[in-house]
Amino acid sequence: MTLLLIAAILAPILTALFAALFSNQSFRRILRVVLSIVCVALAVSVVPQLDHLSAIFMLLVSVLSALATIFSAGIFPGTDDGRTFVWSSRPTYFILIGMFWSSMLLAVTSTSFIGIWIGISSTTIATTFLVGFSGAKASLEAAWKYLMLCSFGLAFALLGLLLVGRAAIEAGLLPNLALSWSALAVHAQALNPSLMRAGLLLMLVGFGTKAGLVPMHAWLPDAHSKAPAPVSALLSGLLVSCALYALIRTQAVAAQSAPQLFNTTMLVIGGLTILVAAMLMLAQSDMKRLLSYSTIEHAGLVAIALGIATPLASVAALLHILNHAFVKSAAFLSVGLVQHEQGSTTIARWHGLWHARSGRLFLLSLIGLAGLPPLGLFLSELLIIFAAVNAHAWLALAIALTGLLLAFAALARCAIETESGTQTASAMKTSRLAMFAASGAAIGAIVIALLPLFGVR
């Protein structure tokens, strides 16, 4: 790593610590916004040093993390009973956001699996406190479940890394290259096949846990629904994306070592994930839980695309991750705006949202998540369907279409119920900073949707 890349990775946590040194709240708010933009600029400056995949994810993480930070500066989350805990004070909250941001940057810019594992593991520390931010019993239970299940999954991933590393050392690779995916792919034929198959499957289970794939998905609906809205946006939009990034890197090695076993397992897990999540979406009465199950459903769709493992499917999977990250972030941030105005996330209490700017922004995100044009999930889902047809993956196609139809029904019903009717009067004024951040995520989703039209590669 170069000094500039290290600076870009550490910038979010260091700038959060720096801002905490000042006591004036208004000055700190402005400083955090400015420093967030500086962090994005640093990320842009190191893009030429990275490969294409890492560069894409570094920009994704930086832009959406900056928007979540700006949103929090505009509308700072409150606790349920007004009490302030050590981890829910303003300085600590933003330091945890900075730690989360830096950890994700480490994961997507590392050149070895151990770097990814350390980065994703570090996110667990910061996000556990962010999930339990409110201090309410349900939030603390969600944080505990998140910590236990994700730690369990990461232990599986670590065991898989040890097996892969053992196979690499036995094949004569240098220790510093034993967990480099490029070196493992080049020397795949010399690696012990039994160790590689076991190691890669354990890595799939471990990183799949952080992506919310069935059967290790139980933490995600609770954690994403109980966390503050900007944290939910980071969890659904970015953390899941970083875990899927880890699976993409893992598949690059599996393609040379155990392609059939790995891809078949991805197809099975992806299919189960889509069906379970889509069916549970129909039963939700809380908006954030509905969006959380939507995240699981989209992760399952990406897993199916990766399992098909054709060039078209791989492109579709990457495009789907990018589109989902922006659309889902816009959804959770707009939910945060409506929650600030209405004081609830219960779907039955939301009416007439069309009459408010935050409600129209929320409707746009629902249209995107339902896979309708003009947003980009329509195109990425269509490409995944084409890839399944070209690969004759008929069962995977049937499962994906069933899940998409169920999810569409759940989101369409939600849109009709919340956007129609008479809006409840609100005494809360919407923060311009928060509206800017939510609108920025929506604009980003539109830009990502338009890029394929201009032949951006």
C-alpha positions as CSV (number, residue, x, y, z in Angstrom):
1,M,0.0,0.0,0.0
2,T,1.2,3.5,-0.8
3,L,1.1,6.3,1.8
4,L,-1.7,8.0,-0.1
5,L,-3.9,4.9,-0.1
6,I,-3.2,4.4,3.7
7,A,-4.2,8.0,4.2
8,A,-7.4,7.5,2.2
9,I,-8.3,4.5,4.3
10,L,-7.6,6.1,7.7
11,A,-9.1,9.5,6.8
12,P,-12.7,8.8,7.9
13,I,-11.8,7.7,11.4
14,L,-9.1,10.3,11.8
15,T,-11.3,13.1,10.7
16,A,-14.1,11.9,13.0
17,L,-11.6,12.0,15.9
18,F,-10.5,15.5,14.9
19,A,-14.0,16.9,14.7
20,A,-14.7,15.5,18.2
21,L,-12.1,17.8,19.7
22,F,-14.3,20.9,19.2
23,S,-17.0,21.7,21.6
24,N,-19.2,24.0,19.4
25,Q,-21.9,21.9,18.0
26,S,-22.6,24.1,14.9
27,F,-19.0,24.3,14.0
28,R,-18.6,20.5,14.4
29,R,-21.6,20.0,12.1
30,I,-20.0,22.1,9.3
31,L,-16.6,20.5,9.9
32,R,-18.0,17.0,9.6
33,V,-19.6,17.8,6.3
34,V,-16.5,19.4,4.9
35,L,-14.3,16.6,6.1
36,S,-16.6,14.0,4.6
37,I,-16.1,15.7,1.2
38,V,-12.4,15.7,1.8
39,C,-12.5,11.9,2.5
40,V,-14.3,11.4,-0.8
41,A,-11.7,13.5,-2.6
42,L,-8.9,11.4,-1.1
43,A,-10.7,8.2,-2.3
44,V,-11.0,9.6,-5.8
45,S,-7.3,10.5,-5.8
46,V,-6.2,6.9,-5.2
47,V,-8.5,5.2,-7.7
48,P,-5.7,5.0,-10.4
49,Q,-3.7,2.8,-7.9
50,L,-6.4,0.2,-7.7
51,D,-7.8,-2.5,-10.0
52,H,-11.1,-1.8,-11.5
53,L,-13.2,-3.8,-9.0
54,S,-11.6,-2.3,-6.0
55,A,-11.8,1.2,-7.5
56,I,-15.5,0.9,-8.1
57,F,-16.2,-0.3,-4.5
58,M,-13.9,2.3,-3.0
59,L,-15.9,5.1,-4.7
60,L,-19.2,3.4,-3.7
61,V,-18.2,3.2,-0.1
62,S,-16.8,6.7,0.1
63,V,-19.8,8.5,-1.6
64,L,-22.5,6.7,0.4
65,S,-20.6,6.9,3.7
66,A,-20.2,10.6,3.1
67,L,-24.0,11.0,2.4
68,A,-24.8,9.0,5.6
69,T,-22.5,11.3,7.6
70,I,-24.1,14.4,6.2
71,F,-27.6,13.1,6.9
72,S,-26.6,12.4,10.5
73,A,-25.2,15.9,10.8
74,G,-28.6,17.2,9.7
75,I,-30.8,14.9,11.7
76,F,-29.0,13.3,14.6
77,P,-30.7,10.1,15.8
78,G,-32.4,10.3,19.2
79,T,-32.8,7.5,21.8
80,D,-36.2,6.1,22.6
81,D,-36.4,7.6,26.1
82,G,-34.2,10.6,25.7
83,R,-31.3,9.0,27.6
84,T,-27.8,9.3,26.2
85,F,-25.4,6.3,26.5
86,V,-21.7,6.3,26.1
87,W,-22.0,4.9,22.5
88,S,-24.9,7.2,21.5
89,S,-23.3,10.6,22.3
90,R,-22.6,12.7,19.2
91,P,-18.8,12.5,19.1
92,T,-18.9,8.7,19.7
93,Y,-21.6,8.1,17.1
94,F,-19.5,9.9,14.4
95,I,-16.3,8.2,15.5
96,L,-18.1,4.8,15.1
97,I,-19.3,5.9,11.6
98,G,-15.8,6.9,10.7
99,M,-14.5,3.5,12.0
100,F,-17.1,1.7,10.0
101,W,-16.2,3.7,6.9
102,S,-12.5,3.1,7.2
103,S,-13.0,-0.6,7.8
104,M,-15.0,-1.0,4.6
105,L,-12.3,0.9,2.7
106,L,-9.7,-1.5,4.1
107,A,-11.8,-4.5,3.0
108,V,-12.3,-3.3,-0.6
109,T,-8.7,-2.1,-1.2
110,S,-6.8,-5.0,0.2
111,T,-5.0,-7.4,-2.2
112,S,-5.4,-10.5,-0.1
113,F,-8.2,-12.3,1.7
114,I,-6.7,-11.6,5.1
115,G,-7.1,-7.9,4.4
116,I,-10.8,-8.4,3.5
117,W,-11.4,-10.5,6.6
118,I,-9.8,-7.9,8.9
119,G,-11.7,-5.1,7.3
120,I,-15.1,-6.9,7.4
121,S,-14.4,-8.1,11.0
122,S,-13.6,-4.5,12.0
123,T,-17.0,-3.3,10.7
124,T,-18.6,-5.7,13.2
125,I,-17.1,-3.9,16.2
126,A,-18.3,-0.4,15.1
127,T,-21.7,-1.5,13.9
128,T,-22.6,-3.5,17.0
129,F,-22.7,-0.2,19.0
130,L,-24.5,1.6,16.2
131,V,-27.2,-1.0,16.0
132,G,-27.7,-0.7,19.8
133,F,-27.6,3.0,19.5
134,S,-31.0,3.7,21.1
135,G,-30.3,1.6,24.2
136,A,-33.8,0.1,24.0
137,K,-34.2,-3.6,24.9
138,A,-35.1,-4.5,21.3
139,S,-32.1,-2.6,19.9
140,L,-29.7,-4.2,22.4
141,E,-31.0,-7.7,21.6
142,A,-30.6,-6.9,17.8
143,A,-27.0,-5.8,18.5
144,W,-26.3,-8.9,20.5
145,K,-27.8,-11.2,17.8
146,Y,-25.8,-9.3,15.1
147,L,-22.5,-9.7,17.1
148,M,-23.0,-13.4,17.8
149,L,-24.1,-14.5,14.3
150,C,-21.6,-12.4,12.4
151,S,-18.8,-13.4,14.7
152,F,-19.8,-17.0,14.1
153,G,-19.8,-16.5,10.4
154,L,-16.4,-14.7,10.5
155,A,-15.0,-17.6,12.4
156,F,-16.0,-19.9,9.6
157,A,-14.4,-17.5,7.1
158,L,-11.2,-17.5,9.1
159,L,-11.1,-21.2,9.2
160,G,-11.6,-21.3,5.5
161,L,-8.7,-18.8,5.1
162,L,-6.4,-21.1,7.2
163,L,-7.2,-24.1,5.0
164,V,-6.6,-22.1,1.8
165,G,-3.4,-20.7,3.2
166,R,-2.3,-24.2,4.2
167,A,-2.9,-25.4,0.6
168,A,-0.9,-22.4,-0.8
169,I,2.1,-23.0,1.6
170,E,2.1,-26.7,0.7
171,A,2.2,-25.8,-3.0
172,G,5.3,-23.6,-2.4
173,L,3.8,-20.1,-2.4
174,L,5.6,-17.5,-0.3
175,P,3.8,-16.7,3.0
176,N,3.0,-13.2,1.9
177,L,1.3,-14.5,-1.2
178,A,-0.6,-17.4,0.4
179,L,-3.9,-15.5,0.6
180,S,-3.5,-13.3,-2.4
181,W,-6.4,-14.1,-4.8
182,S,-4.3,-13.4,-7.9
183,A,-1.5,-15.7,-6.8
184,L,-4.0,-18.4,-5.8
185,A,-5.7,-18.2,-9.2
186,V,-2.4,-18.5,-11.0
187,H,-1.2,-21.5,-9.0
188,A,-4.6,-23.2,-8.7
189,Q,-3.5,-26.4,-10.4
190,A,-0.8,-27.0,-7.8
191,L,-3.1,-26.5,-4.8
192,N,-4.5,-29.4,-2.7
193,P,-8.1,-29.8,-4.1
194,S,-9.6,-31.1,-0.9
195,L,-8.2,-28.3,1.2
196,M,-9.3,-25.7,-1.4
197,R,-12.8,-27.1,-1.7
198,A,-13.3,-27.1,2.1
199,G,-11.7,-23.7,2.5
200,L,-13.7,-22.0,-0.2
201,L,-17.0,-23.3,1.0
202,L,-16.2,-22.1,4.6
203,M,-15.4,-18.7,3.1
204,L,-18.7,-18.7,1.3
205,V,-20.6,-19.5,4.5
206,G,-18.6,-16.9,6.4
207,F,-18.8,-13.9,4.0
208,G,-22.3,-15.0,3.1
209,T,-23.3,-14.5,6.7
210,K,-22.3,-10.8,6.5
211,A,-24.2,-10.6,3.2
212,G,-27.4,-11.8,4.9
213,L,-27.7,-15.0,2.8
214,V,-29.9,-17.9,4.1
215,P,-29.5,-19.7,6.5
216,M,-27.3,-17.1,8.3
217,H,-29.6,-14.2,7.7
218,A,-31.5,-13.9,11.0
219,W,-29.4,-11.0,12.3
220,L,-30.1,-8.7,9.4
221,P,-33.8,-7.8,9.7
222,D,-33.4,-7.0,13.4
223,A,-30.1,-5.1,13.1
224,H,-31.1,-3.0,10.0
225,S,-34.5,-2.1,11.4
226,K,-33.4,-1.1,14.9
227,A,-30.4,0.9,13.9
228,P,-30.8,4.7,13.1
229,A,-31.8,5.4,9.5
230,P,-28.3,6.5,8.2
231,V,-26.7,3.4,9.8
232,S,-29.4,1.2,8.2
233,A,-28.5,2.8,4.9
234,L,-24.8,1.9,5.5
235,L,-25.6,-1.6,6.6
236,S,-28.0,-2.4,3.7
237,G,-26.3,-0.3,1.0
238,L,-22.6,-0.9,1.8
239,L,-21.9,-3.6,4.4
240,V,-23.9,-6.2,2.4
241,S,-22.2,-4.9,-0.8
242,C,-18.7,-5.4,0.8
243,A,-19.6,-8.9,1.8
244,L,-20.7,-9.6,-1.8
245,Y,-17.4,-8.1,-2.9
246,A,-15.6,-10.7,-0.8
247,L,-17.7,-13.4,-2.4
248,I,-16.7,-12.1,-5.9
249,R,-13.0,-12.3,-5.0
250,T,-13.6,-15.8,-3.5
251,Q,-15.3,-16.9,-6.7
252,A,-12.3,-15.8,-8.8
253,V,-10.2,-18.4,-6.9
254,A,-13.0,-21.0,-6.9
255,A,-13.3,-20.6,-10.7
256,Q,-9.8,-22.2,-11.0
257,S,-10.0,-24.6,-8.0
258,A,-13.6,-25.9,-7.5
259,P,-16.0,-24.1,-10.0
260,Q,-18.8,-26.6,-10.1
261,L,-19.1,-27.1,-6.3
262,F,-18.8,-23.4,-5.5
263,N,-21.2,-22.2,-8.2
264,T,-23.8,-24.9,-7.4
265,T,-23.7,-24.0,-3.7
266,M,-24.1,-20.3,-4.6
267,L,-27.2,-21.1,-6.7
268,V,-28.8,-23.2,-3.9
269,I,-28.1,-20.6,-1.3
270,G,-29.2,-17.7,-3.6
271,G,-32.5,-19.5,-4.5
272,L,-33.3,-20.2,-0.8
273,T,-32.5,-16.6,0.1
274,I,-34.7,-15.1,-2.5
275,L,-37.7,-17.3,-1.7
276,V,-37.5,-16.9,2.1
277,A,-36.9,-13.1,2.0
278,A,-39.6,-12.4,-0.6
279,M,-42.3,-14.4,1.3
280,L,-41.4,-12.7,4.6
281,M,-41.6,-9.2,2.8
282,L,-45.4,-9.8,2.4
283,A,-45.9,-10.2,6.2
284,Q,-44.1,-7.0,7.4
285,S,-45.8,-4.1,9.1
286,D,-42.7,-2.1,9.9
287,M,-41.1,-0.2,7.0
288,K,-37.5,-0.7,8.0
289,R,-38.1,-4.5,8.4
290,L,-39.7,-4.6,5.0
291,L,-36.6,-2.9,3.5
292,S,-34.3,-5.2,5.4
293,Y,-35.9,-8.3,3.9
294,S,-35.7,-6.6,0.5
295,T,-32.0,-6.4,1.1
296,I,-31.8,-10.1,1.7
297,E,-33.8,-10.7,-1.4
298,H,-31.5,-8.7,-3.6
299,A,-28.4,-10.3,-2.0
300,G,-30.0,-13.7,-3.0
301,L,-30.4,-12.5,-6.5
302,V,-26.7,-11.5,-6.7
303,A,-25.8,-14.9,-5.4
304,I,-27.8,-16.5,-8.2
305,A,-26.1,-14.4,-10.8
306,L,-22.7,-15.3,-9.3
307,G,-23.7,-18.9,-9.3
308,I,-24.6,-18.8,-13.0
309,A,-21.0,-17.7,-13.5
310,T,-21.1,-16.5,-17.1
311,P,-19.5,-13.2,-18.2
312,L,-23.0,-11.7,-18.6
313,A,-24.1,-12.9,-15.2
314,S,-21.0,-11.5,-13.6
315,V,-21.5,-8.1,-15.1
316,A,-25.2,-8.2,-14.1
317,A,-24.2,-9.1,-10.5
318,L,-21.8,-6.2,-10.2
319,L,-24.3,-3.8,-11.8
320,H,-27.0,-5.0,-9.4
321,I,-24.8,-4.5,-6.4
322,L,-24.1,-0.9,-7.4
323,N,-27.7,-0.1,-8.2
324,H,-29.0,-1.7,-5.1
325,A,-26.5,0.2,-2.9
326,F,-27.7,3.6,-4.1
327,V,-31.4,2.8,-4.2
328,K,-31.5,1.1,-0.9
329,S,-29.5,3.9,0.7
330,A,-32.0,6.4,-0.7
331,A,-34.8,4.3,0.7
332,F,-33.5,4.1,4.2
333,L,-32.5,7.8,4.2
334,S,-35.9,8.8,3.0
335,V,-37.5,6.6,5.6
336,G,-35.4,8.5,8.1
337,L,-36.9,11.8,6.9
338,V,-40.4,10.4,7.1
339,Q,-39.7,8.9,10.5
340,H,-38.4,12.3,11.7
341,E,-41.6,14.0,10.5
342,Q,-44.1,11.3,11.5
343,G,-42.4,9.8,14.5
344,S,-43.0,6.2,13.5
345,T,-41.9,3.5,11.0
346,T,-45.1,1.6,11.2
347,I,-46.6,1.2,7.7
348,A,-50.2,1.6,8.9
349,R,-49.4,5.1,10.3
350,W,-48.0,6.4,7.0
351,H,-50.5,8.1,4.7
352,G,-50.4,10.8,2.0
353,L,-46.7,10.8,1.7
354,W,-47.0,11.9,-1.9
355,H,-47.8,15.4,-0.6
356,A,-44.3,15.7,1.0
357,R,-40.9,15.9,-0.7
358,S,-39.6,13.1,1.6
359,G,-42.6,10.9,0.6
360,R,-42.0,11.4,-3.1
361,L,-38.3,10.6,-2.6
362,F,-39.4,7.4,-0.8
363,L,-41.8,6.5,-3.6
364,L,-38.9,6.8,-6.1
365,S,-36.8,4.4,-4.0
366,L,-39.7,1.9,-3.8
367,I,-40.1,2.1,-7.6
368,G,-36.4,1.3,-7.9
369,L,-36.5,-1.6,-5.5
370,A,-39.5,-3.1,-7.3
371,G,-37.3,-3.3,-10.4
372,L,-39.2,-0.8,-12.4
373,P,-37.7,1.7,-14.9
374,P,-36.1,4.3,-15.0
375,L,-33.9,3.1,-12.1
376,G,-31.1,0.7,-12.8
377,L,-32.3,-2.4,-10.9
378,F,-34.7,-2.9,-13.8
379,L,-31.7,-3.4,-16.2
380,S,-29.6,-5.5,-13.8
381,E,-32.5,-7.8,-13.0
382,L,-33.2,-8.1,-16.8
383,L,-29.6,-9.0,-17.5
384,I,-29.7,-11.7,-14.7
385,I,-32.8,-13.2,-16.4
386,F,-31.1,-13.2,-19.8
387,A,-28.0,-14.8,-18.2
388,A,-30.1,-17.5,-16.7
389,V,-31.8,-18.2,-20.0
390,N,-28.5,-18.3,-21.9
391,A,-27.0,-20.7,-19.3
392,H,-30.2,-22.8,-19.4
393,A,-30.4,-22.4,-15.6
394,W,-34.2,-22.9,-15.6
395,L,-34.7,-23.7,-12.0
396,A,-32.7,-20.7,-10.9
397,L,-34.7,-18.6,-13.3
398,A,-38.0,-19.8,-12.0
399,I,-37.0,-19.2,-8.4
400,A,-35.7,-15.7,-9.2
401,L,-38.9,-14.7,-11.1
402,T,-41.0,-16.0,-8.3
403,G,-39.1,-14.0,-5.7
404,L,-39.2,-10.9,-7.9
405,L,-42.9,-11.2,-8.3
406,L,-43.5,-11.6,-4.5
407,A,-41.2,-8.7,-3.7
408,F,-42.9,-6.5,-6.3
409,A,-46.3,-7.3,-4.7
410,A,-45.0,-6.4,-1.2
411,L,-43.5,-3.1,-2.4
412,A,-46.4,-2.2,-4.6
413,R,-48.8,-2.7,-1.7
414,C,-46.6,-0.6,0.6
415,A,-46.4,2.2,-2.0
416,I,-50.2,2.3,-2.4
417,E,-50.9,2.3,1.3
418,T,-48.3,5.0,2.2
419,E,-48.5,7.4,-0.7
420,S,-52.3,7.7,-0.9
421,G,-54.7,9.3,1.5
422,T,-54.4,12.3,3.7
423,Q,-51.0,13.1,5.2
424,T,-50.8,13.4,9.0
425,A,-49.7,16.9,10.0
426,S,-46.1,17.1,11.3
427,A,-44.6,19.7,13.6
428,M,-41.1,18.6,12.8
429,K,-39.1,20.6,10.2
430,T,-37.1,18.6,7.7
431,S,-33.4,19.3,7.8
432,R,-31.9,20.7,4.6
433,L,-28.7,18.7,5.1
434,A,-30.6,15.5,5.6
435,M,-32.8,16.1,2.5
436,F,-29.6,16.9,0.5
437,A,-28.1,13.6,1.6
438,A,-31.2,11.5,0.8
439,S,-31.6,13.3,-2.5
440,G,-27.9,12.7,-3.3
441,A,-28.4,9.0,-2.9
442,A,-31.4,9.1,-5.2
443,I,-29.5,11.2,-7.8
444,G,-26.6,8.7,-7.6
445,A,-29.1,5.9,-8.3
446,I,-30.3,7.7,-11.4
447,V,-26.7,8.3,-12.6
448,I,-25.8,4.6,-12.1
449,A,-28.9,3.7,-14.1
450,L,-27.9,6.0,-17.0
451,L,-24.3,4.9,-17.2
452,P,-24.9,1.8,-19.3
453,L,-26.8,3.9,-21.9
454,F,-23.6,5.9,-22.5
455,G,-21.4,2.8,-22.9
456,V,-19.4,3.4,-19.6
457,R,-17.3,0.3,-19.0
